[in-house]
Amino acid sequence: MAAVDDPASGLTPAQRRRLDEARPYLAVAPKVVRVADDVPLPGFDPALPREPRDPSGLDELAARWGLGRAVGRLRTELAGANPSH
């Protein structure tokens, strides 16, 4: 909220307005939405996959929702993903 109150923070007017309108929710959110920090989690590999897990399923979703170009960009990015990241 400090960024909302600071005119030099770099927020766009729309961002500033939305955050300001959300101020009442944001004030109580930590009490309402608590993150569990005591749950054991399995190991996690943050590396991007080189290809979709279910290419045909992805194609079906792309066709259904008109996401052909976005899915094409996703595939291009995954194919060029650096496995060390």
mmCIF file as gemmi writes it, N, C-alpha and C atoms, coordinates in Angstrom:
data_model
loop_
_atom_site.group_PDB
_atom_site.id
_atom_site.type_symbol
_atom_site.label_atom_id
_atom_site.label_alt_id
_atom_site.label_comp_id
_atom_site.label_asym_id
_atom_site.label_entity_id
_atom_site.label_seq_id
_atom_site.pdbx_PDB_ins_code
_atom_site.Cartn_x
_atom_site.Cartn_y
_atom_site.Cartn_z
_atom_site.occupancy
_atom_site.B_iso_or_equiv
_atom_site.pdbx_formal_charge
_atom_site.auth_seq_id
_atom_site.auth_asym_id
_atom_site.pdbx_PDB_model_num
ATOM 1 N N . MET Axp A 1 ? 0.821 -1.179 0 1 0 ? 1 A 1
ATOM 2 C CA . MET Axp A 1 ? 0 0 0 1 0 ? 1 A 1
ATOM 3 C C . MET Axp A 1 ? 0.872 1.253 0 1 0 ? 1 A 1
ATOM 4 N N . ALA Axp A 2 ? 2.123 1.08 0.403 1 0 ? 2 A 1
ATOM 5 C CA . ALA Axp A 2 ? 3.026 2.225 0.368 1 0 ? 2 A 1
ATOM 6 C C . ALA Axp A 2 ? 3.192 2.728 -1.06 1 0 ? 2 A 1
ATOM 7 N N . ALA Axp A 3 ? 3.226 1.817 -2.025 1 0 ? 3 A 1
ATOM 8 C CA . ALA Axp A 3 ? 3.362 2.218 -3.427 1 0 ? 3 A 1
ATOM 9 C C . ALA Axp A 3 ? 2.129 2.978 -3.901 1 0 ? 3 A 1
ATOM 10 N N . VAL Axp A 4 ? 0.96 2.606 -3.424 1 0 ? 4 A 1
ATOM 11 C CA . VAL Axp A 4 ? -0.271 3.308 -3.796 1 0 ? 4 A 1
ATOM 12 C C . VAL Axp A 4 ? -0.222 4.746 -3.291 1 0 ? 4 A 1
ATOM 13 N N . ASP Axp A 5 ? 0.305 4.926 -2.092 1 0 ? 5 A 1
ATOM 14 C CA . ASP Axp A 5 ? 0.353 6.254 -1.476 1 0 ? 5 A 1
ATOM 15 C C . ASP Axp A 5 ? 1.531 7.096 -1.951 1 0 ? 5 A 1
ATOM 16 N N . ASP Axp A 6 ? 2.463 6.498 -2.668 1 0 ? 6 A 1
ATOM 17 C CA . ASP Axp A 6 ? 3.651 7.212 -3.146 1 0 ? 6 A 1
ATOM 18 C C . ASP Axp A 6 ? 3.482 7.566 -4.62 1 0 ? 6 A 1
ATOM 19 N N . PRO Axp A 7 ? 3.29 8.839 -4.951 1 0 ? 7 A 1
ATOM 20 C CA . PRO Axp A 7 ? 3.091 9.243 -6.351 1 0 ? 7 A 1
ATOM 21 C C . PRO Axp A 7 ? 4.275 8.895 -7.259 1 0 ? 7 A 1
ATOM 22 N N . ALA Axp A 8 ? 5.46 8.699 -6.697 1 0 ? 8 A 1
ATOM 23 C CA . ALA Axp A 8 ? 6.639 8.39 -7.495 1 0 ? 8 A 1
ATOM 24 C C . ALA Axp A 8 ? 6.881 6.887 -7.619 1 0 ? 8 A 1
ATOM 25 N N . SER Axp A 9 ? 5.94 6.066 -7.196 1 0 ? 9 A 1
ATOM 26 C CA . SER Axp A 9 ? 6.175 4.623 -7.144 1 0 ? 9 A 1
ATOM 27 C C . SER Axp A 9 ? 6.219 3.953 -8.509 1 0 ? 9 A 1
ATOM 28 N N . GLY Axp A 10 ? 5.717 4.589 -9.532 1 0 ? 10 A 1
ATOM 29 C CA . GLY Axp A 10 ? 5.753 3.985 -10.857 1 0 ? 10 A 1
ATOM 30 C C . GLY Axp A 10 ? 4.526 3.163 -11.192 1 0 ? 10 A 1
ATOM 31 N N . LEU Axp A 11 ? 3.547 3.126 -10.31 1 0 ? 11 A 1
ATOM 32 C CA . LEU Axp A 11 ? 2.306 2.426 -10.639 1 0 ? 11 A 1
ATOM 33 C C . LEU Axp A 11 ? 1.554 3.203 -11.712 1 0 ? 11 A 1
ATOM 34 N N . THR Axp A 12 ? 0.902 2.479 -12.585 1 0 ? 12 A 1
ATOM 35 C CA . THR Axp A 12 ? 0.051 3.152 -13.571 1 0 ? 12 A 1
ATOM 36 C C . THR Axp A 12 ? -1.195 3.66 -12.845 1 0 ? 12 A 1
ATOM 37 N N . PRO Axp A 13 ? -1.88 4.623 -13.417 1 0 ? 13 A 1
ATOM 38 C CA . PRO Axp A 13 ? -3.118 5.091 -12.772 1 0 ? 13 A 1
ATOM 39 C C . PRO Axp A 13 ? -4.119 3.957 -12.542 1 0 ? 13 A 1
ATOM 40 N N . ALA Axp A 14 ? -4.23 3.029 -13.5 1 0 ? 14 A 1
ATOM 41 C CA . ALA Axp A 14 ? -5.165 1.917 -13.34 1 0 ? 14 A 1
ATOM 42 C C . ALA Axp A 14 ? -4.735 1.002 -12.194 1 0 ? 14 A 1
ATOM 43 N N . GLN Axp A 15 ? -3.453 0.707 -12.095 1 0 ? 15 A 1
ATOM 44 C CA . GLN Axp A 15 ? -2.963 -0.133 -11 1 0 ? 15 A 1
ATOM 45 C C . GLN Axp A 15 ? -3.223 0.544 -9.66 1 0 ? 15 A 1
ATOM 46 N N . ARG Axp A 16 ? -2.92 1.826 -9.6 1 0 ? 16 A 1
ATOM 47 C CA . ARG Axp A 16 ? -3.106 2.585 -8.366 1 0 ? 16 A 1
ATOM 48 C C . ARG Axp A 16 ? -4.582 2.581 -7.952 1 0 ? 16 A 1
ATOM 49 N N . ARG Axp A 17 ? -5.475 2.789 -8.917 1 0 ? 17 A 1
ATOM 50 C CA . ARG Axp A 17 ? -6.91 2.818 -8.639 1 0 ? 17 A 1
ATOM 51 C C . ARG Axp A 17 ? -7.391 1.456 -8.132 1 0 ? 17 A 1
ATOM 52 N N . ARG Axp A 18 ? -6.984 0.372 -8.838 1 0 ? 18 A 1
ATOM 53 C CA . ARG Axp A 18 ? -7.431 -0.964 -8.431 1 0 ? 18 A 1
ATOM 54 C C . ARG Axp A 18 ? -6.943 -1.318 -7.028 1 0 ? 18 A 1
ATOM 55 N N . LEU Axp A 19 ? -5.694 -1.026 -6.745 1 0 ? 19 A 1
ATOM 56 C CA . LEU Axp A 19 ? -5.162 -1.323 -5.416 1 0 ? 19 A 1
ATOM 57 C C . LEU Axp A 19 ? -5.833 -0.465 -4.349 1 0 ? 19 A 1
ATOM 58 N N . ASP Axp A 20 ? -6.081 0.793 -4.676 1 0 ? 20 A 1
ATOM 59 C CA . ASP Axp A 20 ? -6.74 1.671 -3.719 1 0 ? 20 A 1
ATOM 60 C C . ASP Axp A 20 ? -8.16 1.182 -3.433 1 0 ? 20 A 1
ATOM 61 N N . GLU Axp A 21 ? -8.864 0.738 -4.466 1 0 ? 21 A 1
ATOM 62 C CA . GLU Axp A 21 ? -10.211 0.205 -4.287 1 0 ? 21 A 1
ATOM 63 C C . GLU Axp A 21 ? -10.195 -1.099 -3.481 1 0 ? 21 A 1
ATOM 64 N N . ALA Axp A 22 ? -9.104 -1.823 -3.555 1 0 ? 22 A 1
ATOM 65 C CA . ALA Axp A 22 ? -8.987 -3.094 -2.837 1 0 ? 22 A 1
ATOM 66 C C . ALA Axp A 22 ? -8.456 -2.912 -1.417 1 0 ? 22 A 1
ATOM 67 N N . ARG Axp A 23 ? -8.186 -1.702 -1.021 1 0 ? 23 A 1
ATOM 68 C CA . ARG Axp A 23 ? -7.588 -1.429 0.288 1 0 ? 23 A 1
ATOM 69 C C . ARG Axp A 23 ? -8.33 -2.112 1.446 1 0 ? 23 A 1
ATOM 70 N N . PRO Axp A 24 ? -9.672 -2.041 1.512 1 0 ? 24 A 1
ATOM 71 C CA . PRO Axp A 24 ? -10.356 -2.71 2.639 1 0 ? 24 A 1
ATOM 72 C C . PRO Axp A 24 ? -10.101 -4.225 2.659 1 0 ? 24 A 1
ATOM 73 N N . TYR Axp A 25 ? -10.134 -4.862 1.495 1 0 ? 25 A 1
ATOM 74 C CA . TYR Axp A 25 ? -9.862 -6.306 1.44 1 0 ? 25 A 1
ATOM 75 C C . TYR Axp A 25 ? -8.421 -6.594 1.838 1 0 ? 25 A 1
ATOM 76 N N . LEU Axp A 26 ? -7.495 -5.823 1.282 1 0 ? 26 A 1
ATOM 77 C CA . LEU Axp A 26 ? -6.083 -6.069 1.558 1 0 ? 26 A 1
ATOM 78 C C . LEU Axp A 26 ? -5.755 -5.888 3.035 1 0 ? 26 A 1
ATOM 79 N N . ALA Axp A 27 ? -6.51 -5.044 3.723 1 0 ? 27 A 1
ATOM 80 C CA . ALA Axp A 27 ? -6.267 -4.83 5.147 1 0 ? 27 A 1
ATOM 81 C C . ALA Axp A 27 ? -6.612 -6.073 5.964 1 0 ? 27 A 1
ATOM 82 N N . VAL Axp A 28 ? -7.625 -6.846 5.544 1 0 ? 28 A 1
ATOM 83 C CA . VAL Axp A 28 ? -8.025 -8.026 6.31 1 0 ? 28 A 1
ATOM 84 C C . VAL Axp A 28 ? -7.533 -9.331 5.701 1 0 ? 28 A 1
ATOM 85 N N . ALA Axp A 29 ? -7.024 -9.298 4.486 1 0 ? 29 A 1
ATOM 86 C CA . ALA Axp A 29 ? -6.617 -10.519 3.782 1 0 ? 29 A 1
ATOM 87 C C . ALA Axp A 29 ? -5.657 -11.392 4.58 1 0 ? 29 A 1
ATOM 88 N N . PRO Axp A 30 ? -4.647 -10.841 5.236 1 0 ? 30 A 1
ATOM 89 C CA . PRO Axp A 30 ? -3.743 -11.729 5.981 1 0 ? 30 A 1
ATOM 90 C C . PRO Axp A 30 ? -4.451 -12.534 7.07 1 0 ? 30 A 1
ATOM 91 N N . LYS Axp A 31 ? -5.545 -11.996 7.616 1 0 ? 31 A 1
ATOM 92 C CA . LYS Axp A 31 ? -6.292 -12.731 8.639 1 0 ? 31 A 1
ATOM 93 C C . LYS Axp A 31 ? -7.22 -13.764 8.007 1 0 ? 31 A 1
ATOM 94 N N . VAL Axp A 32 ? -7.725 -13.463 6.81 1 0 ? 32 A 1
ATOM 95 C CA . VAL Axp A 32 ? -8.694 -14.328 6.15 1 0 ? 32 A 1
ATOM 96 C C . VAL Axp A 32 ? -8.001 -15.426 5.349 1 0 ? 32 A 1
ATOM 97 N N . VAL Axp A 33 ? -6.938 -15.078 4.672 1 0 ? 33 A 1
ATOM 98 C CA . VAL Axp A 33 ? -6.227 -16.009 3.794 1 0 ? 33 A 1
ATOM 99 C C . VAL Axp A 33 ? -4.851 -16.267 4.403 1 0 ? 33 A 1
ATOM 100 N N . ARG Axp A 34 ? -4.763 -17.353 5.125 1 0 ? 34 A 1
ATOM 101 C CA . ARG Axp A 34 ? -3.495 -17.696 5.756 1 0 ? 34 A 1
ATOM 102 C C . ARG Axp A 34 ? -2.805 -18.772 4.941 1 0 ? 34 A 1
ATOM 103 N N . VAL Axp A 35 ? -1.539 -18.592 4.697 1 0 ? 35 A 1
ATOM 104 C CA . VAL Axp A 35 ? -0.752 -19.564 3.946 1 0 ? 35 A 1
ATOM 105 C C . VAL Axp A 35 ? -0.187 -20.59 4.913 1 0 ? 35 A 1
ATOM 106 N N . ALA Axp A 36 ? -0.411 -21.845 4.589 1 0 ? 36 A 1
ATOM 107 C CA . ALA Axp A 36 ? 0.134 -22.917 5.421 1 0 ? 36 A 1
ATOM 108 C C . ALA Axp A 36 ? 1.627 -23.018 5.155 1 0 ? 36 A 1
ATOM 109 N N . ASP Axp A 37 ? 2.409 -22.827 6.192 1 0 ? 37 A 1
ATOM 110 C CA . ASP Axp A 37 ? 3.861 -22.894 6.017 1 0 ? 37 A 1
ATOM 111 C C . ASP Axp A 37 ? 4.47 -24.088 6.751 1 0 ? 37 A 1
ATOM 112 N N . ASP Axp A 38 ? 3.604 -24.99 7.205 1 0 ? 38 A 1
ATOM 113 C CA . ASP Axp A 38 ? 4.096 -26.151 7.946 1 0 ? 38 A 1
ATOM 114 C C . ASP Axp A 38 ? 3.739 -27.465 7.262 1 0 ? 38 A 1
ATOM 115 N N . VAL Axp A 39 ? 3.519 -27.426 5.961 1 0 ? 39 A 1
ATOM 116 C CA . VAL Axp A 39 ? 3.142 -28.613 5.208 1 0 ? 39 A 1
ATOM 117 C C . VAL Axp A 39 ? 4.357 -29.119 4.443 1 0 ? 39 A 1
ATOM 118 N N . PRO Axp A 40 ? 4.727 -30.38 4.629 1 0 ? 40 A 1
ATOM 119 C CA . PRO Axp A 40 ? 5.866 -30.911 3.877 1 0 ? 40 A 1
ATOM 120 C C . PRO Axp A 40 ? 5.508 -31.003 2.388 1 0 ? 40 A 1
ATOM 121 N N . LEU Axp A 41 ? 6.39 -30.541 1.556 1 0 ? 41 A 1
ATOM 122 C CA . LEU Axp A 41 ? 6.169 -30.552 0.112 1 0 ? 41 A 1
ATOM 123 C C . LEU Axp A 41 ? 7.171 -31.47 -0.575 1 0 ? 41 A 1
ATOM 124 N N . PRO Axp A 42 ? 6.755 -32.094 -1.663 1 0 ? 42 A 1
ATOM 125 C CA . PRO Axp A 42 ? 7.711 -32.922 -2.411 1 0 ? 42 A 1
ATOM 126 C C . PRO Axp A 42 ? 8.743 -32.039 -3.104 1 0 ? 42 A 1
ATOM 127 N N . GLY Axp A 43 ? 9.802 -32.657 -3.565 1 0 ? 43 A 1
ATOM 128 C CA . GLY Axp A 43 ? 10.818 -31.919 -4.307 1 0 ? 43 A 1
ATOM 129 C C . GLY Axp A 43 ? 10.209 -31.257 -5.537 1 0 ? 43 A 1
ATOM 130 N N . PHE Axp A 44 ? 10.806 -30.185 -5.971 1 0 ? 44 A 1
ATOM 131 C CA . PHE Axp A 44 ? 10.277 -29.421 -7.091 1 0 ? 44 A 1
ATOM 132 C C . PHE Axp A 44 ? 11.405 -29.074 -8.051 1 0 ? 44 A 1
ATOM 133 N N . ASP Axp A 45 ? 11.205 -29.367 -9.315 1 0 ? 45 A 1
ATOM 134 C CA . ASP Axp A 45 ? 12.175 -29.02 -10.348 1 0 ? 45 A 1
ATOM 135 C C . ASP Axp A 45 ? 11.637 -27.79 -11.088 1 0 ? 45 A 1
ATOM 136 N N . PRO Axp A 46 ? 12.243 -26.635 -10.911 1 0 ? 46 A 1
ATOM 137 C CA . PRO Axp A 46 ? 11.718 -25.413 -11.527 1 0 ? 46 A 1
ATOM 138 C C . PRO Axp A 46 ? 12.038 -25.278 -13.018 1 0 ? 46 A 1
ATOM 139 N N . ALA Axp A 47 ? 12.755 -26.228 -13.589 1 0 ? 47 A 1
ATOM 140 C CA . ALA Axp A 47 ? 13.108 -26.147 -15.008 1 0 ? 47 A 1
ATOM 141 C C . ALA Axp A 47 ? 11.851 -26.288 -15.866 1 0 ? 47 A 1
ATOM 142 N N . LEU Axp A 48 ? 11.782 -25.49 -16.915 1 0 ? 48 A 1
ATOM 143 C CA . LEU Axp A 48 ? 10.666 -25.602 -17.847 1 0 ? 48 A 1
ATOM 144 C C . LEU Axp A 48 ? 10.791 -26.889 -18.648 1 0 ? 48 A 1
ATOM 145 N N . PRO Axp A 49 ? 9.667 -27.513 -18.948 1 0 ? 49 A 1
ATOM 146 C CA . PRO Axp A 49 ? 9.743 -28.701 -19.81 1 0 ? 49 A 1
ATOM 147 C C . PRO Axp A 49 ? 10.122 -28.285 -21.228 1 0 ? 49 A 1
ATOM 148 N N . ARG Axp A 50 ? 10.62 -29.207 -22.013 1 0 ? 50 A 1
ATOM 149 C CA . ARG Axp A 50 ? 10.995 -28.904 -23.396 1 0 ? 50 A 1
ATOM 150 C C . ARG Axp A 50 ? 9.801 -29.007 -24.338 1 0 ? 50 A 1
ATOM 151 N N . GLU Axp A 51 ? 8.746 -29.701 -23.882 1 0 ? 51 A 1
ATOM 152 C CA . GLU Axp A 51 ? 7.538 -29.852 -24.701 1 0 ? 51 A 1
ATOM 153 C C . GLU Axp A 51 ? 6.355 -30.068 -23.766 1 0 ? 51 A 1
ATOM 154 N N . PRO Axp A 52 ? 5.145 -29.83 -24.247 1 0 ? 52 A 1
ATOM 155 C CA . PRO Axp A 52 ? 3.966 -30.043 -23.403 1 0 ? 52 A 1
ATOM 156 C C . PRO Axp A 52 ? 3.836 -31.51 -23.005 1 0 ? 52 A 1
ATOM 157 N N . ARG Axp A 53 ? 3.317 -31.753 -21.821 1 0 ? 53 A 1
ATOM 158 C CA . ARG Axp A 53 ? 3.12 -33.121 -21.339 1 0 ? 53 A 1
ATOM 159 C C . ARG Axp A 53 ? 2.079 -33.854 -22.183 1 0 ? 53 A 1
ATOM 160 N N . ASP Axp A 54 ? 1.031 -33.119 -22.6 1 0 ? 54 A 1
ATOM 161 C CA . ASP Axp A 54 ? -0.052 -33.718 -23.375 1 0 ? 54 A 1
ATOM 162 C C . ASP Axp A 54 ? -0.287 -32.855 -24.62 1 0 ? 54 A 1
ATOM 163 N N . PRO Axp A 55 ? 0.542 -33.029 -25.673 1 0 ? 55 A 1
ATOM 164 C CA . PRO Axp A 55 ? 0.43 -32.172 -26.861 1 0 ? 55 A 1
ATOM 165 C C . PRO Axp A 55 ? -0.956 -32.202 -27.501 1 0 ? 55 A 1
ATOM 166 N N . SER Axp A 56 ? -1.581 -33.365 -27.599 1 0 ? 56 A 1
ATOM 167 C CA . SER Axp A 56 ? -2.894 -33.412 -28.243 1 0 ? 56 A 1
ATOM 168 C C . SER Axp A 56 ? -3.948 -32.722 -27.383 1 0 ? 56 A 1
ATOM 169 N N . GLY Axp A 57 ? -3.846 -32.861 -26.068 1 0 ? 57 A 1
ATOM 170 C CA . GLY Axp A 57 ? -4.764 -32.15 -25.178 1 0 ? 57 A 1
ATOM 171 C C . GLY Axp A 57 ? -4.598 -30.65 -25.284 1 0 ? 57 A 1
ATOM 172 N N . LEU Axp A 58 ? -3.351 -30.212 -25.407 1 0 ? 58 A 1
ATOM 173 C CA . LEU Axp A 58 ? -3.084 -28.787 -25.577 1 0 ? 58 A 1
ATOM 174 C C . LEU Axp A 58 ? -3.66 -28.295 -26.9 1 0 ? 58 A 1
ATOM 175 N N . ASP Axp A 59 ? -3.517 -29.091 -27.954 1 0 ? 59 A 1
ATOM 176 C CA . ASP Axp A 59 ? -4.085 -28.725 -29.253 1 0 ? 59 A 1
ATOM 177 C C . ASP Axp A 59 ? -5.608 -28.608 -29.168 1 0 ? 59 A 1
ATOM 178 N N . GLU Axp A 60 ? -6.237 -29.536 -28.436 1 0 ? 60 A 1
ATOM 179 C CA . GLU Axp A 60 ? -7.693 -29.485 -28.282 1 0 ? 60 A 1
ATOM 180 C C . GLU Axp A 60 ? -8.119 -28.218 -27.549 1 0 ? 60 A 1
ATOM 181 N N . LEU Axp A 61 ? -7.417 -27.872 -26.479 1 0 ? 61 A 1
ATOM 182 C CA . LEU Axp A 61 ? -7.735 -26.643 -25.761 1 0 ? 61 A 1
ATOM 183 C C . LEU Axp A 61 ? -7.524 -25.417 -26.639 1 0 ? 61 A 1
ATOM 184 N N . ALA Axp A 62 ? -6.441 -25.408 -27.39 1 0 ? 62 A 1
ATOM 185 C CA . ALA Axp A 62 ? -6.15 -24.274 -28.273 1 0 ? 62 A 1
ATOM 186 C C . ALA Axp A 62 ? -7.25 -24.11 -29.305 1 0 ? 62 A 1
ATOM 187 N N . ALA Axp A 63 ? -7.701 -25.208 -29.884 1 0 ? 63 A 1
ATOM 188 C CA . ALA Axp A 63 ? -8.775 -25.138 -30.886 1 0 ? 63 A 1
ATOM 189 C C . ALA Axp A 63 ? -10.08 -24.698 -30.25 1 0 ? 63 A 1
ATOM 190 N N . ARG Axp A 64 ? -10.377 -25.237 -29.083 1 0 ? 64 A 1
ATOM 191 C CA . ARG Axp A 64 ? -11.642 -24.907 -28.418 1 0 ? 64 A 1
ATOM 192 C C . ARG Axp A 64 ? -11.727 -23.439 -28.03 1 0 ? 64 A 1
ATOM 193 N N . TRP Axp A 65 ? -10.63 -22.882 -27.55 1 0 ? 65 A 1
ATOM 194 C CA . TRP Axp A 65 ? -10.641 -21.52 -27.027 1 0 ? 65 A 1
ATOM 195 C C . TRP Axp A 65 ? -9.961 -20.501 -27.948 1 0 ? 65 A 1
ATOM 196 N N . GLY Axp A 66 ? -9.596 -20.902 -29.146 1 0 ? 66 A 1
ATOM 197 C CA . GLY Axp A 66 ? -8.989 -19.968 -30.09 1 0 ? 66 A 1
ATOM 198 C C . GLY Axp A 66 ? -7.631 -19.464 -29.646 1 0 ? 66 A 1
ATOM 199 N N . LEU Axp A 67 ? -6.82 -20.362 -29.127 1 0 ? 67 A 1
ATOM 200 C CA . LEU Axp A 67 ? -5.512 -19.981 -28.588 1 0 ? 67 A 1
ATOM 201 C C . LEU Axp A 67 ? -4.356 -20.48 -29.447 1 0 ? 67 A 1
ATOM 202 N N . GLY Axp A 68 ? -4.605 -20.693 -30.722 1 0 ? 68 A 1
ATOM 203 C CA . GLY Axp A 68 ? -3.583 -21.255 -31.591 1 0 ? 68 A 1
ATOM 204 C C . GLY Axp A 68 ? -2.282 -20.476 -31.601 1 0 ? 68 A 1
ATOM 205 N N . ARG Axp A 69 ? -2.364 -19.164 -31.746 1 0 ? 69 A 1
ATOM 206 C CA . ARG Axp A 69 ? -1.128 -18.361 -31.787 1 0 ? 69 A 1
ATOM 207 C C . ARG Axp A 69 ? -0.402 -18.389 -30.451 1 0 ? 69 A 1
ATOM 208 N N . ALA Axp A 70 ? -1.16 -18.266 -29.352 1 0 ? 70 A 1
ATOM 209 C CA . ALA Axp A 70 ? -0.54 -18.278 -28.025 1 0 ? 70 A 1
ATOM 210 C C . ALA Axp A 70 ? 0.124 -19.622 -27.747 1 0 ? 70 A 1
ATOM 211 N N . VAL Axp A 71 ? -0.538 -20.697 -28.132 1 0 ? 71 A 1
ATOM 212 C CA . VAL Axp A 71 ? 0.041 -22.031 -27.925 1 0 ? 71 A 1
ATOM 213 C C . VAL Axp A 71 ? 1.269 -22.213 -28.81 1 0 ? 71 A 1
ATOM 214 N N . GLY Axp A 72 ? 1.233 -21.669 -29.997 1 0 ? 72 A 1
ATOM 215 C CA . GLY Axp A 72 ? 2.408 -21.723 -30.864 1 0 ? 72 A 1
ATOM 216 C C . GLY Axp A 72 ? 3.595 -21.012 -30.239 1 0 ? 72 A 1
ATOM 217 N N . ARG Axp A 73 ? 3.345 -19.837 -29.649 1 0 ? 73 A 1
ATOM 218 C CA . ARG Axp A 73 ? 4.425 -19.105 -28.967 1 0 ? 73 A 1
ATOM 219 C C . ARG Axp A 73 ? 4.931 -19.896 -27.76 1 0 ? 73 A 1
ATOM 220 N N . LEU Axp A 74 ? 3.998 -20.529 -27.031 1 0 ? 74 A 1
ATOM 221 C CA . LEU Axp A 74 ? 4.387 -21.344 -25.886 1 0 ? 74 A 1
ATOM 222 C C . LEU Axp A 74 ? 5.304 -22.483 -26.319 1 0 ? 74 A 1
ATOM 223 N N . ARG Axp A 75 ? 4.912 -23.169 -27.386 1 0 ? 75 A 1
ATOM 224 C CA . ARG Axp A 75 ? 5.747 -24.281 -27.868 1 0 ? 75 A 1
ATOM 225 C C . ARG Axp A 75 ? 7.126 -23.796 -28.304 1 0 ? 75 A 1
ATOM 226 N N . THR Axp A 76 ? 7.168 -22.648 -28.959 1 0 ? 76 A 1
ATOM 227 C CA . THR Axp A 76 ? 8.455 -22.089 -29.386 1 0 ? 76 A 1
ATOM 228 C C . THR Axp A 76 ? 9.328 -21.799 -28.177 1 0 ? 76 A 1
ATOM 229 N N . GLU Axp A 77 ? 8.734 -21.203 -27.138 1 0 ? 77 A 1
ATOM 230 C CA . GLU Axp A 77 ? 9.508 -20.889 -25.937 1 0 ? 77 A 1
ATOM 231 C C . GLU Axp A 77 ? 9.965 -22.153 -25.229 1 0 ? 77 A 1
ATOM 232 N N . LEU Axp A 78 ? 9.091 -23.136 -25.13 1 0 ? 78 A 1
ATOM 233 C CA . LEU Axp A 78 ? 9.496 -24.381 -24.469 1 0 ? 78 A 1
ATOM 234 C C . LEU Axp A 78 ? 10.614 -25.075 -25.22 1 0 ? 78 A 1
ATOM 235 N N . ALA Axp A 79 ? 10.533 -25.075 -26.549 1 0 ? 79 A 1
ATOM 236 C CA . ALA Axp A 79 ? 11.563 -25.734 -27.349 1 0 ? 79 A 1
ATOM 237 C C . ALA Axp A 79 ? 12.919 -25.051 -27.17 1 0 ? 79 A 1
ATOM 238 N N . GLY Axp A 80 ? 12.902 -23.75 -26.909 1 0 ? 80 A 1
ATOM 239 C CA . GLY Axp A 80 ? 14.15 -23.022 -26.744 1 0 ? 80 A 1
ATOM 240 C C . GLY Axp A 80 ? 14.549 -22.851 -25.288 1 0 ? 80 A 1
ATOM 241 N N . ALA Axp A 81 ? 13.774 -23.439 -24.376 1 0 ? 81 A 1
ATOM 242 C CA . ALA Axp A 81 ? 14.037 -23.275 -22.945 1 0 ? 81 A 1
ATOM 243 C C . ALA Axp A 81 ? 15.387 -23.858 -22.579 1 0 ? 81 A 1
ATOM 244 N N . ASN Axp A 82 ? 16.066 -23.149 -21.696 1 0 ? 82 A 1
ATOM 245 C CA . ASN Axp A 82 ? 17.357 -23.605 -21.206 1 0 ? 82 A 1
ATOM 246 C C . ASN Axp A 82 ? 17.102 -24.581 -20.066 1 0 ? 82 A 1
ATOM 247 N N . PRO Axp A 83 ? 17.476 -25.853 -20.209 1 0 ? 83 A 1
ATOM 248 C CA . PRO Axp A 83 ? 17.194 -26.844 -19.165 1 0 ? 83 A 1
ATOM 249 C C . PRO Axp A 83 ? 17.848 -26.529 -17.834 1 0 ? 83 A 1
ATOM 250 N N . SER Axp A 84 ? 18.817 -25.637 -17.784 1 0 ? 84 A 1
ATOM 251 C CA . SER Axp A 84 ? 19.481 -25.338 -16.514 1 0 ? 84 A 1
ATOM 252 C C . SER Axp A 84 ? 18.716 -24.31 -15.697 1 0 ? 84 A 1
ATOM 253 N N . HIS Axp A 85 ? 17.653 -23.715 -16.256 1 0 ? 85 A 1
ATOM 254 C CA . HIS Axp A 85 ? 16.882 -22.701 -15.489 1 0 ? 85 A 1
ATOM 255 C C . HIS Axp A 85 ? 15.762 -23.321 -14.734 1 0 ? 85 A 1
